[in-house]
């Protein structure tokens, strides 16, 4: 006769699941350090990318844009997705030095001027006034009775200068001292680096002025 198990006998003990061993202290410290280092590195890379591709600061070395922008003032220039097709009359732009620029002054690779006439527009000067497409140009950014200095060459009311396609006529706000399109002709739109959007440093201290 087969033997049967005693129901009142001792129960077999079951083993509890083991917990994973804690990582050594050195590994925990490495994880903590990586937890704050990686976000900092990502933030620095983002800031560098914004500086290179989106925004760039420029320090002004000359008086050609006074009184709007003085010597030593700093501006913020928008570069991301910039295209010269979006440039309007009156915008302040940064562009590479034109090849025909032989004016004395700081040997900077980039220049800052204001757009006076767009591609296809006509321009000439008379006295201290500038005329674009036959109409006197309103320039509220200039002081009253601001002397023009050098006239626009080879242009008159009867025979104005027509800005070629894809090019822009630019001038400094300080007309008497500015070396601009009057001396080296209009600039190519493809030479533009970006458009000035903000003045954030003026006369040696922080200042905020949007263009």
SERO-4910 file (N, C-alpha, C, O; in steps of 0.05 Angstrom, whole numbers):
BEGIN
 pado doro    nc1    nc2    nc3   cac1   cac2   cac3    cc1    cc2    cc3    oc1    oc2    oc3
  Unk    A     17    -23      0      0      0      0     18     24      0     37     25     15
  Unk    A     12     44    -17     29     67    -20     26     86      3      4     89     13
  Unk    A     49     97     12     48    116     34     39    143     25     44    151      2
  Unk    A     25    158     41     15    185     35     29    205     53     37    199     75
  Unk    A     32    229     42     45    250     58     28    259     80      3    261     78
  Unk    A     41    265    103     27    273    126     19    303    123     36    320    121
  Unk    A     -8    308    122    -16    336    118     -8    354    141     -7    378    138
  Unk    A     -2    342    164      6    359    186     35    362    189     45    374    208
  Unk    A     50    352    169     80    354    170     89    383    166     73    400    160
  Unk    A    115    387    169    126    414    167    125    424    138    129    409    119
  Unk    A    118    451    134    117    463    108    145    469     97    163    475    113
  Unk    A    147    468     71    173    474     58    176    504     56    158    518     46
  Unk    A    198    516     66    202    545     65    207    555     37    222    542     22
  Unk    A    194    578     29    199    590      2    219    613      5    218    628     24
  Unk    A    237    615    -15    258    636    -14    247    663    -24    233    663    -45
  Unk    A    253    686    -11    245    713    -19    263    723    -42    286    716    -43
  Unk    A    251    739    -61    268    750    -84    290    768    -73    286    784    -55
  Unk    A    313    765    -84    336    781    -76    335    809    -88    328    812   -111
  Unk    A    341    829    -72    343    857    -82    370    861    -96    390    850    -87
  Unk    A    370    878   -118    396    882   -132    415    897   -113    407    915    -98
  Unk    A    439    890   -115    459    903    -99    462    932   -106    462    939   -130
  Unk    A    465    950    -86    469    979    -91    495    984   -105    515    970    -99
  Unk    A    495   1003   -124    520   1009   -138    541   1020   -119    534   1032    -98
  Unk    A    565   1016   -125    586   1027   -107    585   1057   -106    574   1070   -124
  Unk    A    595   1070    -84    594   1099    -82    607   1114   -105    597   1135   -112
  Unk    A    628   1104   -116    641   1118   -139    622   1120   -162    622   1141   -176
  Unk    A    607   1099   -168    588   1100   -190    565   1120   -185    556   1134   -203
  Unk    A    556   1120   -159    534   1139   -153    544   1168   -156    529   1184   -166
  Unk    A    568   1174   -149    579   1201   -152    581   1208   -182    575   1230   -190
  Unk    A    589   1188   -198    591   1193   -227    564   1200   -239    562   1217   -256
  Unk    A    543   1186   -229    516   1192   -239    507   1219   -231    494   1233   -247
  Unk    A    513   1228   -207    505   1254   -198    519   1276   -214    507   1296   -222
  Unk    A    546   1272   -218    561   1291   -234    550   1293   -262    547   1315   -273
  Unk    A    544   1270   -274    534   1270   -302    506   1283   -303    499   1295   -323
  Unk    A    491   1281   -281    465   1293   -280    464   1323   -283    445   1334   -294
  Unk    A    485   1336   -273    486   1365   -276    505   1375   -297    503   1397   -308
  Unk    A    525   1359   -304    544   1366   -325    531   1366   -353    535   1385   -368
  Unk    A    516   1345   -358    504   1343   -385    485   1366   -391    487   1377   -413
  Unk    A    467   1374   -373    451   1397   -379    467   1423   -383    460   1439   -400
  Unk    A    488   1426   -368    505   1450   -371    518   1450   -399    519   1471   -412
  Unk    A    529   1427   -406    542   1425   -433    521   1431   -455    527   1444   -474
  Unk    A    497   1419   -452    476   1424   -472    469   1453   -474    465   1464   -496
  Unk    A    467   1467   -451    461   1495   -451    483   1512   -464    477   1531   -479
  Unk    A    508   1505   -459    530   1519   -472    530   1515   -502    535   1534   -517
  Unk    A    525   1490   -510    524   1485   -539    501   1501   -552    504   1511   -574
  Unk    A    478   1502   -538    456   1518   -549    463   1547   -551    457   1560   -571
  Unk    A    475   1558   -530    483   1586   -530    503   1592   -552    501   1612   -566
  Unk    A    522   1573   -556    542   1577   -577    528   1576   -605    535   1592   -622
  Unk    A    509   1558   -608    495   1556   -633    479   1581   -638    478   1590   -661
  Unk    A    466   1592   -617    451   1617   -621    469   1639   -629    462   1656   -645
  Unk    A    493   1640   -616    512   1661   -622    521   1660   -651    523   1680   -665
  Unk    A    528   1636   -660    539   1633   -687    518   1635   -708    522   1648   -729
  Unk    A    495   1622   -704    475   1620   -725    451   1638   -723    439   1644   -743
  Unk    A    444   1647   -699    420   1663   -695    426   1692   -690    416   1709   -705
  Unk    A    441   1698   -669    446   1725   -661    476   1729   -658    491   1711   -651
  Unk    A    485   1754   -663    514   1760   -659    516   1789   -651    502   1806   -660
  Unk    A    534   1794   -632    539   1821   -623    561   1834   -639    580   1821   -647
  Unk    A    558   1860   -643    578   1876   -658    584   1901   -642    566   1914   -631
  Unk    A    609   1908   -640    618   1932   -627    624   1953   -649    638   1946   -669
  Unk    A    615   1977   -647    617   1997   -668    644   2012   -665    648   2024   -644
  Unk    A    661   2012   -685    688   2024   -682    690   2053   -692    710   2066   -687
  Unk    A    669   2063   -706    671   2089   -718    646   2106   -712    627   2096   -701
  Unk    A    647   2131   -721    625   2150   -716    606   2152   -739    590   2170   -740
  Unk    A    608   2134   -759    592   2137   -783    562   2134   -779    547   2143   -796
  Unk    A    554   2121   -757    525   2117   -752    515   2135   -730    492   2132   -721
  Unk    A    530   2154   -720    520   2173   -700    499   2191   -713    501   2197   -737
  Unk    A    479   2200   -697    476   2196   -669    461   2170   -661    457   2164   -637
  Unk    A    453   2154   -681    438   2129   -675    455   2109   -659    446   2098   -639
  Unk    A    480   2105   -669    498   2086   -656    526   2100   -655    536   2108   -675
  Unk    A    537   2101   -631    562   2115   -627    586   2096   -625    583   2072   -626
  Unk    A    609   2108   -623    634   2092   -621    633   2076   -595    628   2087   -574
  Unk    A    639   2050   -596    639   2033   -573    612   2022   -566    611   2004   -548
  Unk    A    591   2031   -578    564   2020   -573    563   1991   -584    578   1984   -602
  Unk    A    546   1975   -572    543   1947   -581    515   1941   -589    495   1950   -577
  Unk    A    513   1927   -611    486   1920   -622    484   1890   -625    504   1876   -626
  Unk    A    459   1881   -626    453   1853   -631    442   1850   -659    423   1864   -667
  Unk    A    453   1832   -674    446   1829   -702    433   1801   -706    444   1781   -697
  Unk    A    410   1801   -719    395   1777   -724    406   1764   -750    406   1777   -771
  Unk    A    414   1738   -748    426   1724   -771    410   1700   -780    410   1692   -803
  Unk    A    395   1688   -761    380   1663   -767    358   1668   -788    342   1686   -785
  Unk    A    358   1652   -808    338   1653   -829    337   1681   -843    317   1688   -854
  Unk    A    359   1696   -840    360   1722   -852    363   1720   -883    379   1704   -893
  Unk    A    348   1736   -897    350   1738   -926    347   1767   -934    330   1781   -923
  Unk    A    362   1776   -953    360   1804   -961    334   1810   -974    327   1834   -978
  Unk    A    318   1790   -981    292   1795   -993    273   1807   -972    253   1819   -979
  Unk    A    280   1804   -946    263   1815   -924    273   1842   -915    261   1853   -895
  Unk    A    293   1854   -927    304   1880   -919    286   1902   -929    277   1902   -952
  Unk    A    281   1922   -911    264   1944   -918    280   1970   -917    301   1972   -905
  Unk    A    270   1990   -931    282   2017   -930    282   2027   -901    262   2025   -887
  Unk    A    305   2036   -892    308   2046   -864    320   2025   -845    328   2033   -823
  Unk    A    322   2000   -853    335   1980   -836    364   1985   -833    377   1995   -852
  Unk    A    375   1978   -810    404   1979   -806    415   1951   -810    406   1932   -797
  Unk    A    434   1948   -828    444   1921   -835    474   1920   -831    488   1940   -832
  Unk    A    484   1895   -827    512   1890   -826    519   1874   -851    505   1856   -859
  Unk    A    542   1881   -863    549   1868   -889    580   1868   -890    594   1882   -876
  Unk    A    590   1850   -907    619   1848   -910    629   1872   -926    615   1884   -943
  Unk    A    653   1879   -920    665   1903   -932    665   1901   -963    675   1881   -974
  Unk    A    655   1921   -977    654   1920  -1006    683   1920  -1017    701   1933  -1006
  Unk    A    687   1907  -1039    715   1906  -1051    725   1933  -1059    749   1937  -1060
  Unk    A    707   1952  -1065    716   1979  -1074    719   1999  -1052    723   2022  -1056
  Unk    A    716   1989  -1027    719   2007  -1004    749   2011   -998    762   1993   -988
  Unk    A    758   2035  -1003    786   2043   -997    786   2067   -979    806   2082   -978
  Unk    A    765   2071   -964    764   2094   -946    781   2089   -922    784   2066   -913
  Unk    A    792   2111   -910    808   2107   -885    789   2100   -862    766   2107   -863
  Unk    A    800   2087   -842    784   2079   -819    792   2052   -809    811   2040   -819
  Unk    A    779   2042   -788    785   2016   -777    783   1994   -798    763   1993   -813
  Unk    A    802   1976   -799    802   1955   -820    784   1931   -812    793   1909   -809
  Unk    A    758   1937   -809    740   1916   -801    729   1901   -826    727   1912   -848
  Unk    A    724   1875   -822    713   1859   -844    684   1865   -849    674   1861   -871
  Unk    A    669   1874   -828    641   1879   -831    635   1909   -825    648   1921   -809
  Unk    A    615   1919   -840    607   1947   -836    577   1948   -829    562   1929   -833
  Unk    A    570   1971   -817    542   1975   -808    532   2001   -821    544   2022   -817
  Unk    A    510   1999   -836    499   2023   -849    468   2020   -849    457   1999   -842
  Unk    A    455   2042   -858    426   2041   -861    418   2039   -890    431   2052   -907
  Unk    A    398   2024   -896    388   2020   -923    372   2045   -931    352   2052   -918
  Unk    A    380   2058   -953    367   2082   -962    349   2076   -987    328   2087   -989
  Unk    A    359   2060  -1005    343   2053  -1028    345   2024  -1035    366   2011  -1031
  Unk    A    323   2012  -1044    321   1983  -1049    327   1977  -1079    328   1996  -1095
  Unk    A    330   1952  -1086    335   1945  -1114    313   1956  -1132    289   1953  -1126
  Unk    A    321   1968  -1154    302   1979  -1173    293   2007  -1168    282   2020  -1185
  Unk    A    298   2018  -1144    290   2045  -1138    311   2065  -1149    334   2058  -1154
  Unk    A    302   2090  -1154    320   2111  -1163    326   2129  -1139    310   2132  -1121
  Unk    A    350   2142  -1140    359   2158  -1118    376   2181  -1129    392   2178  -1147
  Unk    A    373   2204  -1116    390   2227  -1122    389   2246  -1097    371   2242  -1080
  Unk    A    407   2265  -1096    407   2283  -1073    407   2312  -1084    416   2318  -1106
  Unk    A    396   2329  -1067    396   2358  -1073    397   2373  -1047    380   2370  -1030
  Unk    A    418   2389  -1044    423   2403  -1018    429   2382   -997    447   2367  -1000
  Unk    A    413   2383   -975    417   2364   -953    395   2342   -954    392   2327   -934
  Unk    A    381   2340   -975    359   2320   -977    365   2298   -997    380   2302  -1016
  Unk    A    353   2275   -992    355   2252  -1010    327   2246  -1021    307   2247  -1007
  Unk    A    327   2240  -1047    301   2234  -1060    302   2205  -1071    321   2198  -1086
  Unk    A    282   2190  -1064    280   2162  -1073    254   2160  -1089    232   2166  -1079
  Unk    A    257   2150  -1114    234   2148  -1132    220   2175  -1135    196   2176  -1137
  Unk    A    236   2197  -1135    225   2224  -1139    213   2237  -1115    205   2260  -1117
  Unk    A    213   2224  -1092    201   2235  -1068    223   2239  -1047    241   2223  -1043
  Unk    A    220   2262  -1033    240   2267  -1012    237   2246   -990    216   2240   -980
  Unk    A    260   2235   -982    261   2214   -962    258   2225   -934    273   2242   -926
  Unk    A    237   2215   -920    233   2223   -892    252   2207   -875    253   2182   -876
  Unk    A    268   2221   -858    288   2208   -841    286   2217   -813    302   2234   -804
  Unk    A    266   2207   -798    262   2217   -770    284   2209   -751    286   2219   -729
  Unk    A    302   2190   -759    324   2182   -743    347   2202   -743    366   2199   -728
  Unk    A    346   2222   -761    367   2242   -763    359   2267   -748    336   2273   -746
  Unk    A    379   2282   -738    373   2308   -725    364   2328   -746    370   2325   -770
  Unk    A    348   2348   -738    340   2369   -758    363   2383   -771    384   2387   -758
  Unk    A    360   2390   -796    381   2405   -811    407   2390   -810    429   2402   -807
  Unk    A    407   2364   -813    431   2348   -814    445   2351   -840    433   2345   -861
  Unk    A    470   2361   -841    483   2365   -866    489   2338   -880    497   2319   -868
  Unk    A    485   2338   -906    489   2313   -922    518   2307   -927    526   2284   -928
  Unk    A    534   2328   -930    562   2323   -938    564   2317   -967    552   2332   -984
  Unk    A    578   2296   -975    582   2289  -1003    555   2283  -1015    538   2268  -1004
  Unk    A    550   2293  -1039    526   2288  -1054    527   2260  -1067    549   2248  -1069
  Unk    A    504   2250  -1074    503   2224  -1089    515   2229  -1117    504   2245  -1132
  Unk    A    536   2216  -1124    550   2222  -1149    534   2213  -1174    519   2193  -1173
  Unk    A    538   2228  -1195    527   2220  -1222    497   2215  -1220    487   2197  -1232
  Unk    A    483   2232  -1205    454   2229  -1202    441   2257  -1198    452   2273  -1183
  Unk    A    419   2261  -1211    405   2287  -1208    375   2281  -1212    367   2258  -1216
  Unk    A    359   2302  -1209    330   2299  -1212    324   2289  -1241    306   2273  -1245
  Unk    A    338   2300  -1260    333   2292  -1288    343   2264  -1294    331   2249  -1309
  Unk    A    366   2257  -1282    378   2231  -1287    386   2218  -1261    410   2217  -1254
  Unk    A    367   2207  -1245    373   2195  -1220    388   2168  -1224    388   2157  -1246
  Unk    A    401   2159  -1203    415   2134  -1204    395   2112  -1197    381   2114  -1177
  Unk    A    394   2091  -1213    376   2068  -1208    392   2046  -1195    413   2037  -1206
  Unk    A    383   2037  -1172    397   2015  -1158    393   1989  -1173    371   1981  -1179
  Unk    A    415   1975  -1180    413   1950  -1195    397   1929  -1179    395   1930  -1155
  Unk    A    387   1910  -1194    372   1887  -1182    391   1872  -1163    414   1867  -1169
  Unk    A    380   1865  -1140    396   1850  -1121    416   1866  -1105    432   1855  -1090
  Unk    A    415   1893  -1107    434   1910  -1093    419   1931  -1077    395   1936  -1081
  Unk    A    433   1944  -1058    421   1963  -1040    439   1987  -1037    464   1985  -1036
  Unk    A    427   2011  -1035    442   2035  -1031    441   2041  -1001    420   2044   -989
  Unk    A    465   2041   -988    466   2045   -959    483   2069   -952    501   2077   -967
  Unk    A    476   2082   -930    490   2105   -920    491   2105   -890    474   2093   -877
  Unk    A    511   2118   -879    513   2122   -850    496   2145   -841    491   2164   -857
  Unk    A    486   2145   -817    469   2167   -807    486   2192   -803    475   2214   -805
  Unk    A    511   2190   -799    529   2213   -796    540   2219   -824    562   2213   -831
  Unk    A    523   2233   -840    528   2235   -869    554   2250   -875    567   2244   -895
  Unk    A    563   2269   -858    587   2284   -864    612   2268   -863    632   2274   -877
  Unk    A    612   2247   -846    637   2231   -843    634   2203   -853    655   2189   -856
  Unk    A    610   2194   -860    606   2166   -867    617   2160   -895    613   2175   -914
  Unk    A    632   2138   -897    641   2127   -923    621   2105   -930    620   2085   -917
  Unk    A    606   2109   -951    584   2091   -957    580   2088   -987    599   2091  -1002
  Unk    A    555   2083   -995    550   2077  -1024    556   2101  -1041    560   2098  -1065
  Unk    A    558   2125  -1030    566   2148  -1046    595   2146  -1056    602   2158  -1076
  Unk    A    611   2130  -1042    639   2127  -1049    646   2100  -1062    663   2099  -1079
  Unk    A    632   2079  -1054    638   2053  -1066    614   2039  -1078    614   2015  -1084
  Unk    A    592   2054  -1082    569   2043  -1097    551   2026  -1080    557   2021  -1056
  Unk    A    529   2016  -1091    511   1999  -1075    523   1972  -1068    542   1964  -1081
  Unk    A    513   1960  -1048    523   1934  -1039    505   1912  -1050    481   1916  -1055
  Unk    A    516   1888  -1052    500   1865  -1061    485   1854  -1037    495   1853  -1014
  Unk    A    460   1845  -1042    444   1834  -1021    457   1809  -1009    454   1803   -985
  Unk    A    472   1794  -1026    485   1770  -1016    508   1776   -997    517   1757   -984
  Unk    A    517   1801   -995    539   1808   -977    529   1814   -949    545   1818   -931
  Unk    A    502   1815   -945    491   1822   -919    494   1799   -900    488   1776   -906
  Unk    A    503   1805   -876    506   1786   -854    481   1783   -838    474   1761   -830
  Unk    A    468   1805   -833    443   1805   -817    433   1833   -813    443   1852   -823
  Unk    A    412   1835   -797    398   1860   -792    400   1867   -762    395   1850   -745
  Unk    A    407   1892   -756    409   1901   -728    381   1902   -716    363   1914   -728
  Unk    A    378   1890   -693    351   1890   -680    351   1904   -653    330   1911   -643
  Unk    A    375   1907   -640    375   1917   -613    402   1930   -607    423   1920   -614
  Unk    A    400   1954   -595    424   1967   -583    423   1961   -553    403   1969   -539
  Unk    A    444   1948   -542    442   1940   -514    465   1953   -497    466   1949   -473
  Unk    A    483   1967   -510    505   1980   -495    510   2007   -508    516   2009   -532
  Unk    A    509   2029   -492    512   2056   -503    526   2074   -484    520   2074   -460
  Unk    A    546   2088   -494    561   2107   -477    573   2094   -452    574   2107   -431
  Unk    A    582   2069   -455    596   2056   -433    578   2044   -412    588   2037   -391
  Unk    A    552   2042   -417    534   2029   -397    511   2015   -411    505   2021   -434
  Unk    A    498   1997   -398    476   1982   -410    453   2001   -418    447   2020   -404
  Unk    A    442   1996   -441    419   2011   -451    404   1993   -471    416   1976   -484
  Unk    A    378   1997   -472    362   1980   -489    346   1997   -509    330   2014   -501
  Unk    A    351   1993   -534    336   2007   -555    332   1988   -579    352   1979   -590
  Unk    A    307   1984   -586    301   1966   -609    301   1983   -634    291   2005   -635
  Unk    A    311   1971   -656    311   1985   -682    286   1977   -697    281   1986   -720
***
